Amino acid sequence: MGWYMKIVHFKLKEYMDRNKITQAKLAQDTNLAPNTVKAYYHDDVIRAELRVIAVLCNYLKCDICDIMALEDMQQTEIE
């Protein structure tokens, strides 16, 4: 029997779009680098930083589960 993996995905884009927050506004208000915000927004983060996640959650007044999810990895992601 095979095994499957789960992977962390950032749902920041959906949260920000729903709350009408732009990447530029988030970067400006939090002093996060625009490229950092862009990476989390587009779920293009390889090594998430706890400090960044805390800044995002504090600014957005949300829980971690509002901007991150543990989901099944698709077969194409494994190969």
trRosetta pair geometry for C-beta under 8 A, 3 or more apart (Angstrom, degrees):
i j d omega theta_ij theta_ji phi_ij phi_ji
4 72 6.4 -8 153 -148 130 98
4 73 6.9 -177 177 48 84 90
5 72 7.8 118 87 -157 47 54
5 73 4.4 2 84 17 93 135
5 78 6.6 143 29 -96 122 106
6 70 5.0 37 157 172 129 93
6 71 6.4 162 -157 82 85 22
6 72 5.9 -57 -106 -95 71 37
6 73 6.3 -173 -122 -22 15 86
7 70 7.4 168 81 -151 23 58
7 71 6.3 -32 63 66 72 74
7 72 7.9 24 19 142 81 14
7 73 4.5 86 -15 -81 113 96
7 77 6.7 -79 -18 138 158 153
8 48 7.1 -71 109 -13 145 142
8 68 5.9 -11 -169 -170 102 108
8 69 7.3 152 -153 79 55 37
8 70 5.8 -32 -94 -96 64 66
8 71 8.0 115 -120 20 18 75
9 43 5.5 3 -164 -144 79 132
9 68 7.1 154 81 -156 44 58
9 69 5.2 -19 61 63 92 89
9 70 7.9 162 17 -94 75 18
9 71 5.4 -7 5 19 122 122
10 13 7.8 94 118 -4 91 81
10 40 5.3 -133 -179 -168 165 68
10 41 7.7 -75 119 -72 130 7
10 43 4.5 -172 52 -102 89 74
10 45 6.2 68 -21 19 136 123
10 48 7.8 154 -66 -97 115 125
10 67 6.2 -7 -159 158 78 81
10 68 5.7 -34 -108 -99 56 70
11 14 4.9 -38 178 38 87 117
11 15 5.9 91 120 -24 85 100
11 43 7.8 31 -67 -77 33 116
11 66 7.3 -128 81 147 118 41
11 67 5.5 -158 65 -156 77 34
11 68 6.5 -160 15 -72 88 15
11 69 5.6 59 -31 -11 121 108
12 15 5.7 -62 -148 41 33 111
12 16 5.9 27 159 -15 71 111
12 40 4.9 51 4 140 162 92
12 41 5.2 -98 100 -102 118 44
12 43 7.5 173 28 -62 93 71
12 56 6.9 -66 -114 -161 120 143
12 67 4.9 38 -82 -158 69 106
13 16 6.0 -60 -143 41 25 105
13 17 6.0 23 161 -18 64 111
13 41 5.1 90 -75 -175 82 69
13 42 6.8 70 -58 -83 127 36
13 43 7.2 -71 -5 -24 115 93
14 17 5.9 -55 -141 38 25 110
14 18 6.2 27 158 -20 62 110
15 18 5.9 -58 -149 36 25 111
15 19 6.4 -2 160 5 63 114
15 60 6.6 33 146 -164 130 149
15 62 6.7 -25 -160 -61 142 174
15 66 5.8 89 -106 150 137 93
15 67 5.3 -59 -2 -94 156 81
16 19 6.1 -72 -143 52 28 94
16 20 7.9 -128 165 46 58 5
16 21 4.4 -96 -152 68 83 96
16 22 7.5 123 170 -87 120 10
16 23 7.4 60 162 -67 161 61
16 26 6.8 -53 -119 -49 132 140
16 41 6.7 -36 23 -123 150 99
16 60 7.8 -88 -82 -108 74 127
17 20 7.4 28 -173 -75 30 38
19 60 7.3 132 56 -148 165 97
21 25 5.7 -126 -167 79 73 126
21 26 5.7 77 154 -58 113 101
21 60 7.4 -118 9 -108 169 94
22 25 4.5 96 57 6 86 102
22 26 6.9 -151 93 -4 46 86
23 26 5.7 -57 -149 38 31 112
23 27 6.2 30 155 -18 67 108
23 34 6.9 79 145 -151 105 81
23 37 4.9 141 -162 130 89 124
23 38 6.1 55 -163 -79 146 66
23 41 5.5 -39 -97 -57 114 161
24 27 5.9 -56 -146 38 28 109
24 28 6.1 26 157 -18 64 110
24 34 7.1 3 -106 -117 58 111
25 28 5.8 -57 -144 39 27 110
25 29 6.0 17 163 -11 65 114
26 29 6.2 -63 -140 42 23 103
26 30 6.0 -7 170 6 63 120
26 32 7.0 -25 136 48 86 121
26 37 5.2 144 97 -136 116 137
26 56 7.8 20 -168 -120 123 79
26 59 6.8 112 -144 127 81 150
27 30 6.6 -75 -136 50 19 92
27 31 7.8 47 173 -124 54 5
27 32 5.3 -102 -127 75 62 80
27 33 6.9 -35 -146 133 112 15
27 34 4.5 23 -132 -89 165 63
27 36 7.6 136 -113 60 98 88
27 37 4.5 -103 -70 -11 95 149
28 31 7.9 14 -177 -68 22 42
29 59 6.3 124 112 -146 116 128
30 37 7.9 134 56 -79 127 116
30 55 5.2 103 -167 164 124 117
30 56 7.4 13 -121 -81 164 49
30 59 5.1 -55 -81 -67 115 152
32 36 4.8 -112 170 82 102 128
32 37 5.3 118 105 -53 121 93
32 52 6.5 88 -122 -133 128 93
32 55 6.3 146 -60 116 117 148
32 56 8.0 21 -44 -67 158 81
33 36 4.3 95 62 -2 87 105
33 37 7.2 -159 91 -4 47 82
34 37 5.7 -53 -148 38 36 111
34 38 6.2 40 153 -23 67 106
35 38 5.4 -50 -144 36 33 117
35 39 6.4 38 155 -24 64 103
36 39 5.9 -53 -151 31 30 111
36 40 6.7 20 156 -9 64 106
36 52 6.3 -133 174 -126 126 136
37 40 6.1 -62 -150 42 31 104
37 41 5.9 35 153 -25 67 113
38 41 5.5 -57 -143 37 27 116
38 42 6.2 5 166 1 65 112
38 44 7.7 -21 128 48 74 123
39 42 6.4 -68 -142 49 23 94
39 44 4.8 -105 -150 78 67 91
39 45 5.2 101 145 -75 105 78
40 43 7.5 26 -173 -78 32 35
40 44 8.0 -94 -50 46 17 65
40 45 5.7 28 -91 -48 60 130
40 48 7.9 85 -104 -121 99 93
40 52 6.9 -163 -62 150 142 127
40 56 6.9 -132 153 -82 161 149
40 67 8.0 15 169 167 114 122
45 48 5.2 63 142 -79 135 76
48 52 7.0 -130 -172 65 72 117
48 53 6.1 49 166 -49 115 117
49 52 4.2 80 74 6 102 107
49 53 6.9 -174 91 -8 53 83
50 53 5.6 -54 -147 38 35 112
50 54 6.2 37 154 -20 67 106
51 54 5.7 -56 -149 37 29 112
51 55 6.4 31 152 -19 64 105
52 55 5.6 -52 -147 35 32 112
52 56 6.3 34 153 -20 65 105
53 56 5.7 -53 -148 36 31 113
53 57 6.3 26 156 -15 65 108
53 64 6.5 28 173 -118 119 99
53 67 7.7 177 -145 86 82 127
53 68 7.4 -4 -134 -37 121 136
54 57 5.9 -56 -143 40 29 107
54 58 6.1 29 158 -18 65 109
55 58 5.9 -57 -144 38 26 110
55 59 6.1 22 160 -15 64 111
56 59 6.1 -62 -146 40 25 106
56 60 5.9 3 165 1 65 117
56 62 8.0 -42 134 55 81 107
56 67 6.1 -118 135 90 131 174
57 60 6.2 -64 -133 51 24 98
57 61 7.8 90 168 -88 54 6
57 62 5.5 -112 -140 72 68 70
57 63 6.7 22 -144 -141 119 14
57 64 6.0 -36 -85 -71 139 59
57 66 7.7 125 -119 50 86 111
57 67 7.0 -138 -80 20 78 132
58 61 7.4 15 -179 -73 27 47
60 66 7.3 -160 120 101 131 134
60 67 7.0 102 63 -53 161 132
62 66 3.8 -96 173 63 124 152
62 67 6.2 106 102 -26 137 102
63 66 5.1 112 59 -10 68 101
64 67 6.7 -83 -161 49 37 87
64 68 5.4 -28 168 35 80 118
65 68 6.6 -76 -111 65 29 75
65 69 7.2 69 -156 -89 66 64
73 77 4.8 -119 -174 80 95 128
73 78 5.8 106 127 -58 124 90
74 77 4.9 95 60 0 76 104
74 78 7.6 -144 98 -9 42 86
75 78 5.7 -56 -155 28 38 113
75 79 6.8 31 155 -18 69 106
76 79 6.2 -55 -148 33 34 108
